[in-house]
Amino acid sequence: MRRREFITLVDAATASWPLTARAQPYMRRIAVLMGWSDSNPQFRSLFDKFVQELVRLGWADGRTVQIYVRWTGGDVTRTQTFAKELVELQPDVIFASTTPVMTALQRETRTIPIVFAIVADPVSAGFVASLPRPGGNITGFSNVVTTLGGKWLEILKEMVPGLKRVAMMFNPDTAPSGVAYLLDSFEAAARSLAVEPVTAHVHSDAEIEAEIVSLGQEKAGLALMTDPFLVVHQATVISLSTRNNVPVIGADFPSFAKEGGLLSYGADFPDIFRRAAEYVDRAKNPPIWRCSSRTSLI
């Protein structure tokens, strides 16, 4: 066979190949680890906000990107299991929500880019070196500032002037890094307002009930730490605080007040999730990342 005939045959064979075999676009992979329960429509809507922003930025799930999503339900064991599972997939970038989720992911990888949202104190937790220059493979959005604990107490005292005792409630297994970050300003405000500050450690609905019943008997108030465990058990807190006449201020999520809690004061979660999608979109160029302590209050 002459060379010219061979080239003609090769060209004809190539033209007959399926289009997908000749031009397969690279399918990028995004792993998502959410620290709450997917059965809660409020948190599903946050995830939807994240995906909608990715679509606006040009991503198409199943065509230009594959998104792998896991929900921990605030459970420490599931968090660790899912973190390992998602890292083993070797995605291009990971989107993470809540401090316990970030802690688990950091144990599994120091190379895959990670964008976080709703992390109380990323510097003290060791996720980033600083807010303006995070360094490493991690960046994202914090949902609190150091003065927020004191602000909760000031608002609660303004609403109920006779309060003499207020407890800060949290699960020490799921809110370890944010405790000192918020308790310092909480205790400082308590001193100036002549209020006794106490901490209430809870790990279950039963412990939440015991603490709130006790606070009701003492005519004390309650502030909720930024804690995924308490967010998952939000309905229990609202029901018990109402039944026992305990004035309570909820952190972060606006649905706390909408669903019957007395007060809610915190960050604009939908805005944070939208902005996080922009950072995921930029994951191809991590050196330009910056952290944000964005805490748009509502």
Residue, then its C-alpha position, 0 to 999 in steps of 0.5 A: m500500500r502506497r503512503r498516500e493511500f494509507i493516510t487516506l484510510v486512516d483519515a476515513a477511519t478517524a472520521s467514523w469514530p464516535l464523537t465522544a471517543r474523539a473529544q472527551p472534555y475533562m470532567r472536573r470533580i467537586a466533593v462536598l461534605m456538609g456538617w448538617s442533615d439533608s432532611n432539613p429543607q433549610f440546609r438543602s436550600l443552602f446547598d442548592k444556593f451553592v450549586q446554583e451559583l456554580v451553574r451561573l459561573g458555567w458549571a453543569d453537573g453531569r456534563t462539565v463537573q461531577i459533584y459528590v455530596r455527603w451529609t454528616g448529620g452532626d455525627v462525629t463518626r460519620t464525619q470522619t468516615f465521609a472525609k476519608e471516603l471523599v479524599e480517596l476519590q481524589p477530587d479537584v476541590i472539596f467544599a466543606s461546611t462546619t468546623p468538625v468537617m474541616t478538622a476531619l478533612q485536614r487530617e486526610t489531606r494537605t494537598i487537595p484544595i478545600v474551600f470552607a464555609i461556616v467555620a468559627d475560628p479558622v486561624s486558631a483551629g489551624f486551618v489557615a495561617s491568617l485570614p488575609r494570607p491563608g497559605g496551604n490548601i485551605t481557604g474559605f469563609s468564617n461566620v463569626v467575629t470575636t465579639l459575637g458572643g458578647k453581642w448575643l448576651e447584650i441583646l438577650k439582656e436588653m430583651v429580658p432586663g431581669l436576667k441574672r444568669v445566662a448559659m452558653m450551650f454547646n457540644p464540646d465534641t462538635a464545637p471545640s475550636g469556637v468555644a474560647y473564640l466566643l466565650d471570651s467576649f461572652e464572659a466579658a459582656a457578662r461582667s459588664l452587665a452583672v450577669e453570671p455566665v455559665t457553660a452547658h455541655v450537651h451531647s444528646d436531646a436528654e442532656i439538652e432537656a436537663e439543662i433547659v429545665s434547670l435554667g427554667q427553674e432558675k429563671a436564667g437565659l440561654a445562648l447557643m454556640t455556633d455548633p452543628f450539633l445544636v443546629v441539627h437539634q434546633a427543634t428540641v431546643i426551641s420546644l423545650s425553651t418555650r415550654n420552660n420559659v427560657p429566653v434563648i438567642g440562637a446563633d447564625f441560622p435565621s430559621f431559629a427565630k422563624e421556627g419559634g426561637l426568641l431571637s436569632y443573630g448571626a451571619d447571612f448563610p445564603d450569601i456565604f454559600r454563594r461566595a464559597a461557590e465563587y472560590v470553588d470556581r477559582a480552585k484552579n489557581p489556589p495562590i490567589w485565594r484569600c480567606s474571609s471573615r464575612t459575617s453579614l448580620i441579619 
